[in-house]
Amino acid sequence: MMRTRGRFSAPPLAALLAAVTLTACGGSSTPGAASTLNIGVIYPFTGASANQGAAGMAGCQAGITPVNAAGGALGHKFACKPFDTKGDPADAVPAANQMLSSANPVMVIGASDDAVATSPIVTAAHIPNFATIGDPHFDTQTNPYFYRLTPSDALQGVALGYWAGSHNLLSAAAVFTSDLGAQTSVPPLRTKYTKLGGHFTADVTLAPGQPSYRTEVQKVINSHPDAIITEMDAQSAATFWSEYLQLAGGLPLIIGTQLSSQSDVIKSVVAAVGQQNFVAHFHAITPYVALSGPGYDLYKTSLLASGGQIRTPESYLGHPYSISDFDAVAITALAMEEAKSTSPSKYNSLIPRITAGGGSATVVHTYAEGLAAVHAGKTIQYVGASGELIFNKYQSAGRAFSYDDYDPASTSMKPITVISGTALNG
């Protein structure tokens, strides 16, 4: 979601746990027993990547609100139960095992960078796992219980190279941190950019979190780029761009990845370079979400109504991964209704059909619409807050990207131009 690297700043895990009422009952496969069905939300909730857990919980909490309001799935209400990977595979594996043993989840949301460790455990238990991971390792996976809701980092790199190359920015510099999440975008960026006639004036890798990048900044300045294509975490970005502004006396056109559009990065960089500079120079290429329509309107309403469970819910209004997690809940609940079972082994095979529909399918945008249509015996296609989520043979949903500008009124990035999947496949 691409994986969810650098998602919004998160409150401590204790605050999240205190804010969310969780029921540890397991799933039931019969409609008669109105038990609570747990959704496992497995992300880092503490440590450097704690923002990922906050965004996952925002999507889950917003997702269960309309489902529960409509009576649940087969009469069962949902609850979101967080499990902390701490951003470390050594902690992610026991967290996944604890989630399965203590929560008996009927579906799992997450993880991101830790999915390589957690997903095999979840899917081996035949539990649907909805992930926002960009690791290209998953580009050709065929596990029927794994669903990727967001694009591969490889496609993110292609989108960056396509935009720069097709807009005559043919002498750009690349500046990426050395972490795996950032680096997985770099090879496809280089390939696409070169194919379109681009040449990097500088190609710099930064160790994240350093107190100064003056040497690297000067190298980029000396190369005289017409744009800089980049991904950095909030701390690294604030340091790098502050020093760039000091040494160069100004900033070039800057095109970032989805990470660059996140609130923690925006806040840090605006503080470092000033809002006027940010508005004038910073842009992002992100997975496209229209931020409009009945599905999104419900997401927005549900998210803002969850203020007691989600800290600063307005921070997630344009977050493509929280929005995807929201849709995952509705998709799963509708699959349960179609299967007439809450048993994952019975409803899992219906998930792709819920989103793909067919020639005579009734398009629904909310859980309540879908529930009514299913009860009326209709074939449905769920097109929710994310738009269409049609899974390919590798269980990845096709997504477009957008070129985003900063909107000071909402303090967030807003889509300006949509980049279709067709353009990126060329």
Secondary structure, DSSP 8 states (H G I E B T S, - for coil): ----TT------HHHHHHHS--------SSTTS---EEEEEEE--SSTTHHHHHHHHHHHHHHHHHHHHTT-BTTB-EEEEEEE-TT-HHHHHHHHHHHHHHH--SEEE--STTHHHHHHHHHHTT--EEE----GGGTT---TTEEE-S--HHHHHHHHHHHHHHTT--S-EEEEESSHHHHTTHHHHHHHHHHTT---SEEEEE-TT-S--HHHHHHHHHT--S-EEEE--HHHHHHHHHHHHHHHSS---EEE-GGGGSHHHHHHHHHHH-HHHHHHHEEEEEE---S-SHHHHHHHHHHHTTTTTSSSGGGGTT-HHHHHHHHHHHHHHHHHHHHT---HHHHGGGHHHHHH--TT-EEE-SHHHHHHHHHTT--EEE-BTTB---B-TTSBB---EEEEEEETTTTEEEEEEEE-HHHHH-
